[in-house]
Amino acid sequence: MANGNGDKNGNNRAAWDFSAPNSLTPSIDQVSGQLRVLIPALGTIATTAGLISADKVGPIVSNSLIAIGPIMYLAAAIWSLIANSRRSILASAAKPVAPNVPPPEIVLSVQEAPLAAVLPDNVSTTETKKVVSCSGKSP
C-alpha cells in the first residue's frame, strides 16, 4: 500500500481502476481475441441465414483469421506513432491531474511556437513567457 497501487492487503487493484485514463481501452491481444471469436460466429450466422453457402464460408473465415494478426500489428504501429507524437504527449501533459487542480503551465521554446499554437492555452512559448532559472538568470 506504500506505493498506492494496492489495498490494505497488498492486492493490486490497478486492473479494475476504471477512473484511470484509458482503463477501458482494450489491448491489441483483447481485440485480436474478440475478432477470432466473432469472425467464425458471423460466418456461422451468414451460413445459417443463407447469405453465403457453407462451402464458401470456410475459406472466408480462414483467410479473415489469418489476416487479423498482421492487421492488428499494423494498426498498433500506426496508433503508437500518433499516441507517442510530441503533440499528443504535450496535450496529455497539459491536462489537469485531478478535478479541482489547475492545469500545469508548460513553456516551450520559440522554435515550437506552431506546436504551442495548436495546444491548450496553458501551453506557451518563451516568446510569450519569460523563463527564469533558479539562479535568477535567463537561460
MITI-863693 format. One line per 5 residues: number of its first residue (from 1); their letters; for each residue x, y, z of N, C-alpha, C. Coordinates in pm, whole numbers, plus 50000, padded with zeros to 5 digits. Example, Ala and Ser with C-alpha at 12.3 -4.5 7.8 and 13.67 -1.06 7.14 Angstrom:
2
1 = AS = 51319/49431/50780/51230/49550/50780/51320/49670/50780  51285/49775/50708/51367/49894/50714/51290/50003/50787
//
This chain:
139
1 = MANGN = 50082/49882/50000/50000/50000/50000/50086/50124/50000  50214/50111/50034/50302/50227/50042/50313/50300/49910  50309/50227/49800/50319/50293/49670/50184/50334/49614  50076/50307/49685/49943/50350/49641/49882/50262/49534  49943/50149/49502/49890/50065/49396/49809/49947/49448
6 = GDKNG = 49792/49933/49578/49720/49818/49629/49628/49856/49742  49548/49758/49787/49462/49783/49901/49536/49749/50030  49465/49745/50142/49532/49722/50270/49594/49582/50280  49548/49489/50195/49605/49355/50193/49718/49340/50091  49751/49449/50021/49858/49444/49924/49816/49396/49786
11 = NNRAA = 49685/49380/49765/49636/49335/49635/49640/49450/49536  49694/49424/49419/49700/49527/49316/49563/49538/49251  49503/49657/49256/49370/49677/49202/49373/49764/49078  49490/49791/49020/49500/49879/48905/49420/49828/48786  49409/49696/48770/49336/49640/48657/49187/49674/48663
16 = WDFSA = 49136/49702/48783/48994/49732/48798/48969/49878/48828  49068/49963/48820/49053/50105/48848/49002/50175/48723  48869/50187/48710/48811/50245/48590/48819/50397/48589  48870/50459/48694/48887/50603/48694/49018/50643/48628  49106/50547/48604/49234/50576/48541/49213/50605/48393
21 = PNSLT = 49294/50698/48336/49279/50726/48193/49307/50602/48109  49231/50584/48005/49247/50473/47911/49228/50336/47975  49161/50329/48091/49144/50200/48157/49048/50110/48081  48961/50167/47999/48866/50087/47925/48912/50063/47781  49031/50105/47747/49085/50083/47613/49138/49941/47605
26 = PSIDQ = 49085/49860/47513/49131/49722/47504/49271/49713/47446  49344/49611/47487/49477/49589/47433/49466/49522/47297  49577/49516/47225/49578/49451/47094/49542/49304/47106  49584/49240/47214/49551/49098/47234/49402/49078/47259  49341/49170/47333/49198/49159/47360/49116/49176/47232
31 = VSGQL = 49152/49275/47150/49079/49298/47025/49099/49180/46931  49221/49133/46922/49250/49018/46835/49172/48895/46881  49166/48872/47009/49090/48760/47063/48941/48772/47035  48888/48892/47049/48746/48913/47019/48717/48888/46871  48806/48934/46784/48787/48912/46640/48794/48764/46606
36 = RVLIP = 48882/48691/46674/48892/48546/46649/48765/48472/46690  48692/48528/46784/48565/48468/46825/48452/48515/46734  48451/48643/46699/48341/48699/46622/48339/48656/46475  48455/48643/46412/48457/48609/46269/48394/48472/46242  48431/48366/46314/48362/48239/46290/48213/48246/46324
41 = ALGTI = 48179/48322/46429/48038/48335/46467/47959/48404/46356  48015/48511/46301/47948/48581/46191/47938/48492/46066  48042/48412/46042/48036/48317/45930/47925/48215/45949  47909/48167/46070/47802/48071/46100/47665/48135/46081  47650/48256/46130/47523/48327/46115/47492/48351/45967
46 = ATTAG = 47592/48394/45890/47571/48418/45747/47533/48290/45674  47593/48178/45713/47561/48049/45650/47420/48005/45687  47388/48017/45815/47255/47977/45863/47145/48062/45800  47173/48191/45783/47073/48281/45724/47064/48264/45573  47153/48186/45515/47150/48162/45372/47218/48272/45290
51 = LISAD = 47293/48358/45355/47361/48466/45284/47482/48416/45206  47549/48313/45259/47667/48255/45196/47653/48104/45205  47697/48034/45102/47690/47887/45107/47800/47835/45200  47777/47718/45256/47869/47659/45353/48007/47633/45294  48015/47598/45165/48146/47570/45106/48227/47697/45081
56 = KVGPI = 48163/47815/45079/48235/47942/45059/48276/48007/45191  48202/47979/45297/48229/48046/45424/48360/47999/45487  48397/47873/45468/48521/47820/45528/48644/47898/45486  48669/47915/45357/48787/47992/45315/48781/48138/45358  48661/48197/45359/48648/48338/45401/48688/48353/45546
61 = VSNSL = 48634/48266/45632/48668/48271/45775/48816/48243/45795  48867/48143/45727/49008/48107/45740/49099/48224/45700  49073/48283/45585/49155/48397/45541/49140/48518/45633  49020/48540/45684/48999/48651/45778/49079/48630/45905  49078/48508/45958/49154/48478/46079/49304/48493/46057
66 = IAIGP = 49351/48455/45938/49494/48470/45906/49532/48617/45898  49442/48701/45849/49471/48843/45830/49464/48925/45960  49398/48874/46062/49381/48951/46185/49514/48993/46246  49606/48900/46260/49733/48929/46326/49809/49044/46262  49843/49034/46133/49915/49144/46069/49840/49277/46071
71 = IMYLA = 49708/49272/46052/49629/49397/46053/49634/49461/46191  49623/49381/46296/49625/49435/46432/49762/49496/46465  49869/49430/46422/50002/49486/46448/50024/49614/46369  49973/49621/46248/49983/49743/46169/49904/49856/46235  49784/49826/46280/49702/49926/46350/49771/49973/46478
76 = AAIWS = 49831/49881/46552/49902/49918/46675/50022/50006/46644  50093/49977/46535/50208/50059/46497/50165/50201/46461  50057/50213/46385/50008/50346/46348/49959/50421/46471  49884/50352/46558/49837/50416/46681/49955/50460/46768  50058/50380/46775/50175/50415/46855/50242/50542/46803
81 = LIANS = 50250/50555/46672/50309/50676/46614/50228/50799/46649  50097/50786/46644/50010/50900/46676/50012/50931/46825  49997/50828/46907/49987/50847/47052/50118/50894/47114  50229/50860/47053/50359/50899/47108/50421/51019/47038  50341/51092/46960/50392/51213/46896/50410/51321/47002
86 = RRSIL = 50494/51417/46973/50519/51526/47068/50389/51601/47098  50307/51623/46996/50180/51693/47016/50090/51618/47113  50077/51487/47094/49991/51407/47180/50042/51404/47324  50172/51390/47340/50231/51386/47474/50210/51519/47546  50233/51630/47476/50215/51762/47538/50068/51790/47566
91 = ASAAK = 49979/51747/47479/49835/51766/47504/49793/51691/47630  49846/51571/47650/49816/51495/47772/49877/51561/47895  49998/51610/47881/50066/51674/47994/49998/51806/48031  49929/51870/47938/49866/51999/47964/49734/51985/48039  49685/51863/48056/49559/51843/48126/49582/51847/48277
96 = PVAPN = 49481/51892/48353/49491/51889/48499/49502/51745/48549  49573/51725/48659/49592/51591/48712/49472/51542/48794  49388/51634/48838/49270/51599/48918/49162/51704/48893  49038/51675/48930/48927/51766/48900/48944/51910/48951  48988/51932/49070/48997/52068/49124/49139/52121/49127
101 = VPPPE = 49223/52072/49038/49363/52115/49030/49381/52191/48900  49443/52309/48906/49463/52384/48780/49562/52311/48689  49547/52330/48558/49640/52264/48466/49780/52321/48480  49883/52243/48449/50020/52294/48462/50050/52397/48353  50143/52486/48382/50189/52583/48283/50308/52522/48211
106 = IVLSV = 50297/52503/48081/50404/52442/48003/50461/52549/47910  50592/52567/47915/50657/52667/47831/50753/52596/47736  50729/52615/47606/50812/52556/47502/50907/52661/47446  51007/52616/47373/51100/52710/47310/51030/52783/47196  51086/52894/47154/51030/52975/47046/51017/52893/46918
111 = QEAPL = 51108/52801/46895/51105/52719/46774/50979/52631/46768  50917/52607/46881/50799/52522/46885/50669/52602/46892  50674/52729/46849/50555/52814/46850/50439/52756/46770  50461/52697/46650/50347/52638/46578/50281/52524/46657  50360/52446/46729/50305/52339/46811/50225/52397/46928
116 = AAVLP = 50281/52499/46994/50213/52562/47107/50080/52624/47064  50072/52669/46940/49950/52734/46891/49833/52636/46881  49859/52509/46859/49750/52411/46844/49720/52337/46974  49794/52366/47079/49773/52302/47209/49689/52393/47298  49644/52346/47413/49562/52429/47503/49633/52558/47544
121 = DNVST = 49555/52652/47600/49607/52785/47636/49716/52783/47742  49724/52677/47822/49827/52672/47924/49963/52627/47869  49973/52608/47738/50099/52578/47671/50139/52702/47593  50255/52758/47628/50301/52879/47561/50448/52863/47525  50507/52968/47471/50648/52964/47433/50726/53068/47511
126 = TETKK = 50858/53059/47501/50943/53158/47568/50927/53295/47503  50863/53299/47387/50835/53427/47321/50730/53505/47399  50635/53435/47460/50528/53500/47535/50547/53492/47687  50630/53403/47733/50657/53387/47877/50806/53400/47903  50842/53470/48009/50982/53480/48046/51015/53368/48142
131 = VVSCS = 51119/53293/48110/51161/53180/48193/51285/53224/48270  51280/53207/48401/51392/53245/48487/51440/53120/48559  51568/53097/48557/51625/52982/48625/51635/53011/48774  51668/52911/48852/51680/52926/48996/51787/53027/49035  51887/53044/48952/51994/53139/48984/51952/53282/48954
136 = GKSP = 51834/53301/48893/51786/53434/48862/51827/53483/48725  51906/53403/48652/51948/53441/48519/51859/53374/48416  51833/53443/48309/51755/53384/48200/51840/53280/48129  51781/53170/48090/51858/53066/48022/51903/53108/47884
//
